[in-house]
Amino acid sequence: MSSLPDSPPQSCSASFATSDSRPSDQDFARVLLQRVRNRLIEYLEVAASYEAQQAFLAQSPDLDVPNEIIQQWSDWVSPDWRSELIMPVFSEDELLAIQQFQTIWQALAKDLVQPLPTLSILQQSPLWEKLRLCAAHTLHIFMIRGRLSEEHIDQR
C-alpha cells in the first residue's frame, strides 16, 4: 500500500511569497478569491458576446446554454456576495459593476419565461440584450486590471 506524499505536487499548489515557507490561511483565501475573479471574467466574456454564446452552444449542443448563462452567475455570486467578493482582490469599480450587473441579472432571471426559449430567440429579446450590454460593461471594468494570478498573490 502506497502512502500519500507529504505535500501536493508543484502543479497542484499555489506559490506564495511570504517570509516563511508556509502560506497563511489569508494567503490561500486571497489566491482562491483571485481565481473566483478570473472565473467571473470568463463568465462575462460569454454573457457579453452573442458570438461567444453561440460558440458555447456549438461546443456543447446538448447543454441548455441560456439556462447555463443565467445560472453560472449565481454559481460565483451568492446572495452574500458583498461579504465574499472583497477588496483588494476586487476594486471599488469592480464591486460597483458587480452590483449593477447583479441588479440586471436578478430582474432578467425573474422576468424570463420558463422554460427558456432557444438561444437564438433569446438573443433577439430586449431583456437578453440588456444583460449582454451590462455584461460587456462589467467585463470592461474588470479588464482594466485584467486577470489576476491563480498561483500567487497579485498586487494589482
N, C-alpha and C positions, 0 to 999 in steps of 0.2 A: 504494500500500500504506500503510495507516494504522499508526501506531505506538501502542504501549500507553502509557497515561498513567503519569507518574512515581509516582503514589500511587493507591491504590484510591479509588473514590467514597466519600463520607462514610458512606453507608448500609452499606458493606462493612467498615468498620474500626471497631475499638473505640476509645473515647476514654479517655485516661489523664490523671490529674492528677499530673504529675511536674514537677520543676524545669526540665528541658529538654523540648523538643518531641518527643523520640524516646523511646517507651516501651522499657523494658528487656525482655529475654527473660523475666525473672522476672514482670514485669507481665503480659505476654502469657500466660504459663503460668498465672498466678493467675486471670485472667479466663476462660481456657478451662476451668479446673477449676470455676469458679463455674457455667459453662454445663453441665458434666457433672452437678454437684449438682442443677441445675434439671431435667435430664433424668431423674435418679433420682426426683425428686418426681413428675414426670409418670408415670413407670412405677408408682410406689407408689400413685398415685391410681387407676389401673386395677386393680392387683393387690388393693387394699384394698376394692374395691366390686364386688359382683356386678352391680349396675346398670351401672356403667361398663364392665364386661367385656361385658355384653350389648349395650351401645351400640357398643362396638368391633366386635363381631360384626355388628351391623346395618349399620354403616358400611362394613365390609369382609367381605361374606359369603363371598368366595372364599378368604379368609385362614384359616389354621389357628390360630385365636385362642388355644386352650390352649397350643399349642406356642410361639406368639409370647410369651405371658405368661411361660413358662418361659425361653425363650432370650433375651429382651430384657434380663433382669437380667445375664446374662453378657456382653452387649454393652457394658455400662457398668462392671461389677465383675469385673475379671480375677482370675486366681489370685494375682496380685501386688498386690492392691488395697491392702494395708496400706502399701506404699511409694508408691502413686499417689494415694490419697484421703487428703489430709493436712490438718492444722491449718495456718492458721486458717480455711481455707475450710469445713472440716468441724469441728464442735465435738467435744469428747470424748464427749458423749452421743450425737451422731450416729454417730460411729465405733463406739461400743458397739452401737447399734441396727443398724448395717450388719452387724456381726459376728453378732448374734443372728439377723437375717434370713438371712444367708448360710448359717448352720448349718441352718435350717429348709429353705431353698431347696435346698441340696445333698441333704438327706435326701429331700425330695419328688422332685427330679429323678431320684434313684437308684431310688426305690420305685414311681414311677408306671409303669403298664403301657404298653408301646409296641405299636402306635401308640396315641396318647392318645385316649380317648373324646371324645364331643362335650362342648362347654362345659356344657350343661345337666346332663349326667350327672356331670361333674367337680364341678360346684357342689354336688352332693349328697354328695360324699365327705368324710370327716373330714380327709384329708390336704389337700384344697383349702381347706377351712375353716381349717385351721391356718395355711396360707400366707396366706390373706386376713386373719386376725386379726393375724398378725405384721407383715404389710404395713401394716395400719391403725395398729399401734403405732409402727412405724418412721416412717410418714408424720406421725403426731402429733409425734414428736420433731423431725423436720425442719421442721414448720410453726411451731415456737416462734420460729425466726428467719425463716421464710418463704423465698420465692425471693430469690435474690441477683441483682444487676445482671449483665446479659450484655454491658454496654458499658464498664464501668469497675470498678476495684477497689472492692469493697463492704467497708466496715469493720465490718459487724455480725458 
